[in-house]
């Protein structure tokens, strides 16, 4: 409502509940008193029973503030709202309802201007019900323009994108980093393995060191774990080469080595790709010996099976790792593999988009974009969308990329789907879920297990080889879910008692 000084304020509407009868002779007195009151419109004035209540529980207290922070946070100083007496005007009893005792949605940690949140209405006291009176209801509403603070999943995903913008670079620019984004996104960054990159960018900002400590601790842990895995890679190559198998190393260390510091890109195993015919010999070689090796052995090239294995192997360079030489995927093949792998898993990890941005921005001068674009046209278009996602959400520099990549328009559903996935705290990634065969034995958590396996729009599109266009995604999600169910029914896996890791 407009004030006398030209500003606006928050007003309260006090109205009787539906079905309220006539108040009686004292109604005119109360309306006149309310008209003379200030602060909260509709606050009841002292009535005939005020003297009897003066010695009650509320006597002698100062004016309690319903929402004191509303007068202290951003914008012009505002007068705090007055307390509202919800007691009956006949007889004693009842309480003043303080705002912190009302159940309602939690307020955001920080916002730039006062925001009045809807709160659950207080329940009537026993005295009111015994007297046959319905409780009076108070409705608070903002009557002037105010800043809307959104806590939607897309907004939380945007915060992650703003924190990780350019974080893969040797000297990331921290000028645009906001402390509120970093603090609110930290739990999701820690969960998704992006904490090291967030610390790398924020270390030169003005964020207090205490706020960065959890991120730095995660970075140090990733560096330690990465060094342990890195030491096992030469042994895996030695065992396979002893059997006449030449593997290709992808993802994991193959992309982590490109980052400015060890620990910025965590990984959990060693991904090796071998010819389909070499898979039995390779598996036997890795299983021999006293030391188990954390190798994820791939039969073929997975997302790159639309191109000959020998051609990919011939393009792969040898790189030095300690005293050994290991063969990694060529940058063109590696970029395509990472882009398709990201989409196949629903793009749930922001660090995967950082991988794409890093390879694009540090590609060698002889990088051949035609090799990257070769192969199945459906996959090629999907890979182009992944690069455009890196530019859209993280600010990746696509200068020098072909126009079909730089000018690829993203479908309207894609960015919101990825942002919602980033902020989904209930999501259980592959490798951490309890096998469905074990869940089927327990009917109680079966619904939760089915919900956790519902494919998002990105995952379903890739799984059904659908185009990245403007068509609705629900049919693709239903089809993907049905196909998974049929595969499970036809060939159920062995019953497991522990989650897959």
C-alpha positions in Angstrom: 0.0 0.0 0.0 1.3 3.5 -0.7 2.6 5.5 2.3 2.4 9.2 3.0 6.1 9.7 2.1 5.6 8.1 -1.4 7.0 4.7 -0.5 5.3 1.3 -0.2 4.8 -1.0 2.7 3.5 -4.5 3.4 -0.1 -4.6 4.6 -2.0 -7.3 6.5 -5.6 -8.2 5.8 -7.5 -9.4 8.8 -10.8 -10.9 7.9 -13.3 -13.3 9.5 -13.2 -16.9 8.5 -15.8 -18.1 6.0 -19.2 -18.6 7.7 -18.5 -16.0 10.4 -21.7 -14.6 12.1 -22.5 -11.0 13.0 -20.0 -9.6 15.6 -22.6 -7.7 17.6 -22.6 -4.2 19.0 -18.8 -4.0 19.6 -18.0 -4.4 16.0 -18.1 -0.6 15.2 -15.7 0.1 18.1 -13.1 -2.3 16.8 -13.4 -1.0 13.2 -12.8 2.5 14.4 -9.8 1.5 16.5 -8.3 -0.3 13.5 -8.8 2.7 11.3 -6.7 4.7 13.7 -3.9 2.1 14.1 -0.6 2.0 12.2 1.9 -0.6 11.0 -0.2 -3.7 10.3 -3.6 -3.1 8.8 -6.3 -4.9 10.7 -4.4 -5.2 14.1 -7.0 -5.4 16.8 -7.2 -2.6 19.3 -7.6 -2.9 23.1 -11.2 -4.0 23.8 -13.3 -4.4 26.9 -11.3 -7.5 27.9 -7.9 -5.8 27.7 -7.7 -5.0 31.4 -8.4 -8.6 32.3 -5.6 -9.7 30.0 -3.1 -7.1 31.0 -1.8 -9.3 33.9 -1.6 -12.4 31.6 1.3 -13.9 29.9 1.9 -11.0 27.5 1.9 -8.3 30.2 5.0 -6.2 30.8 6.7 -7.2 27.5 8.0 -4.8 24.9 6.5 -4.8 21.4 7.6 -8.1 19.8 8.5 -7.9 16.2 6.7 -10.3 13.8 9.6 -10.2 11.3 12.4 -7.9 12.5 14.7 -8.7 9.6 12.2 -7.1 7.2 13.2 -3.7 8.7 17.0 -4.4 8.5 17.8 -6.0 5.2 18.3 -4.4 1.8 16.5 -1.3 0.6 15.1 1.6 2.7 14.6 1.1 6.4 11.1 -0.1 7.1 9.0 -0.2 10.3 8.7 -3.7 11.6 5.2 -5.2 11.7 3.4 -5.2 14.9 2.3 -8.4 16.7 -1.2 -9.6 16.2 -3.3 -10.8 19.1 -5.2 -13.9 18.0 -7.0 -14.3 21.3 -10.7 -14.2 21.7 -12.1 -10.9 23.0 -14.2 -12.8 25.6 -12.3 -14.2 28.5 -8.6 -14.8 29.1 -6.2 -17.3 27.5 -4.5 -17.6 24.2 -1.0 -16.5 23.2 0.7 -14.1 20.9 2.0 -16.1 17.9 5.6 -15.2 17.3 6.6 -15.5 13.6 9.3 -18.1 14.4 6.7 -20.4 15.9 4.7 -20.6 12.7 5.5 -23.4 10.3 6.3 -22.3 6.8 8.8 -22.4 4.0 12.4 -21.7 5.1 13.6 -18.2 4.1 16.6 -17.8 1.7 19.9 -17.3 3.4 20.5 -14.0 1.7 18.4 -11.7 -0.5 18.7 -8.2 -1.7 15.4 -6.8 -0.5 12.8 -7.8 2.0 10.6 -10.8 1.0 7.5 -11.7 2.9 6.9 -15.5 2.7 3.6 -17.2 3.0 3.2 -18.9 6.3 0.9 -21.6 7.7 -2.0 -20.1 9.6 -1.8 -20.7 13.4 -4.3 -23.2 14.8 -7.0 -22.0 17.1 -6.6 -22.3 20.9 -8.8 -24.7 22.8 -10.5 -21.7 24.4 -11.7 -20.4 21.1 -13.2 -23.7 20.0 -14.9 -24.2 23.4 -16.6 -20.8 23.1 -18.0 -21.8 19.7 -15.9 -19.2 17.9 -13.9 -19.8 14.8 -10.3 -18.5 14.9 -9.6 -15.2 13.1 -7.2 -15.5 10.2 -4.4 -13.2 9.3 -3.2 -13.0 5.7 0.0 -11.1 5.0 0.6 -10.1 1.4 3.1 -7.8 -0.4 1.2 -4.9 -2.0 4.2 -3.2 -3.5 6.8 -4.5 -6.1 9.6 -6.6 -4.5 12.5 -8.7 -5.7 11.5 -12.3 -6.2 14.1 -14.7 -4.8 13.8 -18.0 -6.6 15.1 -21.2 -5.1 14.1 -23.3 -8.1 16.3 -26.1 -9.2 17.1 -24.2 -12.4 18.3 -21.3 -10.4 20.6 -23.5 -8.3 21.9 -25.0 -11.5 22.7 -21.5 -12.8 24.6 -20.8 -9.6 26.9 -23.8 -10.4 27.4 -22.6 -13.9 28.4 -19.1 -12.7 30.9 -20.6 -10.2 32.5 -22.9 -12.7 32.6 -20.3 -15.5 36.2 -20.5 -16.9 37.4 -22.5 -13.9 39.4 -24.9 -16.1 41.8 -22.2 -17.3 45.3 -21.7 -15.9 44.4 -18.2 -14.6 40.6 -18.1 -14.3 39.0 -14.7 -13.9 37.4 -14.4 -10.4 36.1 -10.9 -10.9 32.6 -11.9 -11.6 32.4 -14.6 -8.9 29.8 -13.8 -6.2 30.2 -15.2 -2.7 26.5 -16.0 -2.4 26.7 -18.2 -5.5 29.8 -20.0 -4.1 28.4 -20.6 -0.6 24.9 -21.8 -1.8 26.4 -24.0 -4.5 29.1 -25.6 -2.4 27.1 -28.7 -1.3 26.2 -29.5 -4.9 29.8 -28.8 -6.1 31.2 -31.2 -3.5 28.6 -33.8 -4.5 29.4 -33.7 -8.2 33.2 -33.6 -8.0 33.5 -30.0 -9.1 34.7 -28.6 -5.8 38.4 -28.5 -6.8 37.6 -26.4 -9.9 35.4 -24.1 -7.7 38.3 -23.6 -5.3 40.8 -23.0 -8.2 38.7 -20.1 -9.4 37.7 -18.7 -6.1 41.1 -18.7 -4.4 41.9 -15.3 -6.0 38.6 -13.8 -5.0 37.7 -12.0 -1.9 35.8 -15.0 -0.4 36.9 -15.8 3.2 39.3 -18.7 3.5 37.0 -20.4 5.9 34.3 -20.6 3.2 36.9 -22.1 0.8 38.2 -24.7 3.2 35.7 -27.5 2.3 36.4 -26.9 -1.4 40.2 -27.0 -0.9 40.0 -30.1 1.2 38.1 -31.8 -1.6 40.8 -30.6 -4.1 43.5 -32.1 -1.9 41.7 -35.4 -1.6 41.1 -35.6 -5.3 44.8 -34.9 -5.9 45.8 -37.7 -3.5 43.4 -40.2 -5.0 44.5 -39.3 -8.5 48.1 -39.8 -7.7 47.3 -43.4 -6.5 45.4 -44.2 -9.7 48.0 -42.6 -11.9 50.7 -44.9 -10.4 48.7 -48.0 -11.5 48.3 -47.0 -15.2 51.8 -48.2 -16.4 51.2 -51.6 -14.7 48.0 -52.0 -16.6 49.6 -51.2 -19.9 52.5 -53.6 -19.1 50.2 -56.5 -18.4 48.1 -56.0 -21.6 51.1 -55.5 -23.8 52.6 -58.7 -22.5 49.6 -60.5 -23.9 49.9 -58.6 -27.3 47.0 -56.2 -26.6 47.5 -52.5 -27.2 44.9 -50.5 -25.3 43.7 -46.9 -25.7 43.4 -44.7 -22.6 40.4 -42.3 -22.4 38.6 -40.1 -20.0 40.0 -40.2 -16.4 43.7 -39.4 -16.4 43.7 -38.8 -20.2 41.7 -35.6 -19.6 42.8 -34.8 -16.0 46.4 -34.4 -17.3 45.3 -31.4 -19.3 44.2 -29.4 -16.3 46.5 -26.8 -14.8 46.8 -28.7 -11.5 46.4 -32.3 -10.4 43.3 -32.7 -8.3 41.1 -30.3 -10.3 39.5 -33.2 -12.2 38.7 -36.2 -10.1 38.3 -39.7 -11.6 37.6 -43.1 -10.1 39.2 -45.6 -12.3 41.3 -46.2 -15.4 39.3 -46.5 -18.7 41.0 -48.7 -21.2 39.5 -49.5 -24.7 40.6 -52.7 -26.6 39.5 -54.4 -29.8 36.4 -56.6 -29.3 38.5 -59.7 -30.2 41.1 -58.8 -27.6 38.7 -58.5 -24.8 39.0 -62.0 -23.3 42.8 -61.9 -23.3 42.8 -58.4 -21.9 40.5 -59.4 -19.1 42.7 -62.4 -18.2 45.8 -60.3 -18.2 44.3 -57.8 -15.8 43.1 -60.5 -13.4 46.5 -62.1 -13.1 49.0 -61.0 -10.5 48.6 -60.3 -6.8 47.7 -56.6 -7.2 44.2 -55.7 -8.4 44.1 -52.9 -10.9 41.2 -50.4 -10.9 40.6 -50.8 -14.7 37.3 -50.3 -16.4 37.8 -52.4 -19.5 35.7 -51.5 -22.6 35.1 -53.9 -25.4 35.4 -51.7 -28.4 35.1 -47.9 -28.4 31.7 -47.5 -26.8 30.4 -44.1 -28.1 32.9 -44.2 -30.9 31.8 -47.5 -32.4 30.7 -45.7 -35.5 34.3 -45.5 -36.6 36.9 -48.2 -37.2 39.0 -49.2 -34.1 42.2 -49.4 -36.1 41.8 -45.8 -37.4 41.2 -44.5 -33.9 44.2 -46.5 -32.6 46.5 -45.2 -35.3 45.6 -41.6 -34.5 46.2 -42.0 -30.7 49.5 -40.5 -29.6 51.9 -42.0 -27.1 52.4 -39.8 -24.0 55.0 -40.1 -21.2 53.7 -41.2 -17.8 56.6 -41.8 -15.4 59.0 -44.2 -17.0 56.3 -45.6 -19.4 54.6 -44.5 -22.5 50.8 -44.9 -22.7 48.6 -44.5 -25.7 45.7 -42.0 -25.4 42.9 -41.1 -27.7 43.6 -38.3 -30.2 42.1 -34.9 -29.3 39.4 -35.2 -32.0 38.3 -38.7 -31.0 38.6 -37.8 -27.3 36.4 -34.7 -27.6 33.7 -36.6 -29.4 33.8 -39.5 -26.9 33.5 -37.2 -23.9 30.7 -35.2 -25.5 28.6 -38.3 -26.2 29.5 -39.9 -22.9 28.2 -36.7 -21.1 24.9 -36.9 -22.9 24.5 -40.6 -22.5 24.6 -40.2 -18.7 22.2 -37.2 -18.7 24.9 -34.5 -18.2 24.6 -34.8 -14.5 28.2 -33.8 -13.7 29.2 -30.2 -14.5 32.9 -31.2 -14.6 32.1 -33.1 -17.8 31.3 -29.8 -19.6 34.5 -28.4 -18.2 36.3 -31.3 -19.9 34.8 -30.3 -23.3 35.7 -26.6 -22.7 39.3 -27.5 -21.8 39.9 -29.7 -24.8 38.4 -27.1 -27.2 40.4 -24.2 -25.8 43.7 -26.1 -25.5 43.5 -28.1 -28.8 46.6 -28.3 -30.9 47.0 -26.1 -34.0 46.5 -29.2 -36.3 43.2 -30.2 -34.6 41.0 -31.6 -37.4 37.4 -30.7 -36.9 36.4 -33.0 -39.8 37.6 -36.0 -37.8 35.5 -34.8 -34.8 32.4 -34.4 -37.0 32.8 -37.7 -38.9 30.6 -40.7 -38.2 26.9 -41.2 -37.5 25.1 -37.9 -38.2 22.8 -38.3 -35.2 25.7 -38.6 -32.9 27.5 -35.8 -34.6 24.6 -33.4 -34.0 24.4 -34.5 -30.4 28.1 -33.9 -29.9 27.7 -30.4 -31.4 24.9 -29.7 -28.9 27.2 -30.7 -26.1 29.8 -28.2 -27.2 27.2 -25.5 -27.4 26.1 -26.4 -23.9 29.6 -25.8 -22.6 29.5 -22.4 -24.2 26.0 -21.6 -23.0 26.4 -22.7 -19.4 30.1 -22.2 -18.7 31.4 -19.7 -21.2 33.6 -22.0 -23.2 35.3 -20.3 -26.1 34.3 -21.9 -29.4 36.3 -19.6 -31.6 37.6 -21.5 -34.6 35.0 -24.2 -34.4 32.9 -24.9 -37.6 29.7 -22.8 -38.1 27.6 -25.9 -37.7 28.8 -26.0 -34.1 29.0 -22.3 -33.2 25.6 -21.6 -34.8 23.8 -24.7 -33.6 20.6 -23.5 -31.9 19.9 -25.5 -28.7 16.3 -26.8 -28.2 14.4 -24.9 -25.5 14.2 -27.9 -23.2 17.9 -28.8 -23.1 19.4 -26.1 -20.9 16.6 -26.3 -18.2 16.9 -30.1 -18.2 20.7 -29.9 -17.5 20.3 -27.2 -14.9 17.6 -29.2 -13.0 19.8 -32.3 -13.2 22.8 -30.5 -11.7 20.7 -29.4 -8.6 18.9 -32.7 -8.1 20.1 -33.9 -4.7 18.0 -37.1 -5.0 19.7 -38.3 -8.1 21.7 -41.6 -7.8 24.3 -41.9 -10.6 25.2 -45.2 -12.2 27.5 -47.2 -10.1 26.0 -46.1 -6.8 22.5 -47.6 -7.1 21.4 -50.8 -5.5 20.8 -53.2 -8.4 17.2 -53.4 -9.5 17.1 -57.1 -8.9 17.7 -56.5 -5.2 15.2 -53.7 -5.1 12.5 -55.9 -6.6 12.7 -58.2 -3.6 11.7 -55.3 -1.3 8.3 -53.8 -2.3 8.5 -50.9 0.1 11.4 -49.0 -1.6 10.5 -50.2 -5.1 8.7 -47.0 -6.0 11.7 -44.9 -4.8 14.0 -47.1 -6.9 11.8 -46.7 -10.0 11.8 -42.9 -9.5 15.6 -42.9 -9.2 15.9 -44.7 -12.5 13.5 -42.4 -14.5 15.7 -41.1 -17.3 16.0 -37.3 -17.7 15.3 -35.7 -21.1 18.9 -35.8 -22.2 19.5 -39.4 -21.3 16.3 -40.6 -22.9 17.0 -38.7 -26.1 20.4 -40.4 -26.5 19.2 -43.8 -25.4 16.4 -43.8 -28.0 18.7 -42.2 -30.7 16.3 -39.2 -30.9 17.1 -35.9 -32.5 17.8 -32.8 -30.4 14.9 -30.8 -31.6 11.9 -29.0 -30.2 9.6 -32.1 -29.9 8.4 -33.0 -26.4 10.7 -35.3 -24.5 8.2 -37.2 -22.5 7.6 -39.8 -25.3 11.3 -40.5 -25.4 11.5 -40.9 -21.6 8.6 -43.3 -21.6 10.1 -45.3 -24.4 13.5 -45.5 -22.7 11.9 -46.6 -19.5 9.9 -49.3 -21.2 13.0 -50.6 -23.0 15.0 -50.8 -19.8 12.1 -52.7 -18.2 12.0 -55.2 -21.0 15.7 -55.7 -20.8 15.5 -56.3 -17.1 12.6 -58.8 -17.5 14.2 -60.7 -20.3 17.7 -61.0 -18.7 17.5 -60.1 -15.0 21.0 -59.7 -13.5 22.2 -61.7 -10.6 20.8 -60.8 -7.2 23.2 -58.5 -5.3 23.1 -57.5 -1.7 25.2 -54.3 -1.8 25.1 -51.2 -3.9 27.3 -51.1 -7.0 30.4 -48.9 -6.6 
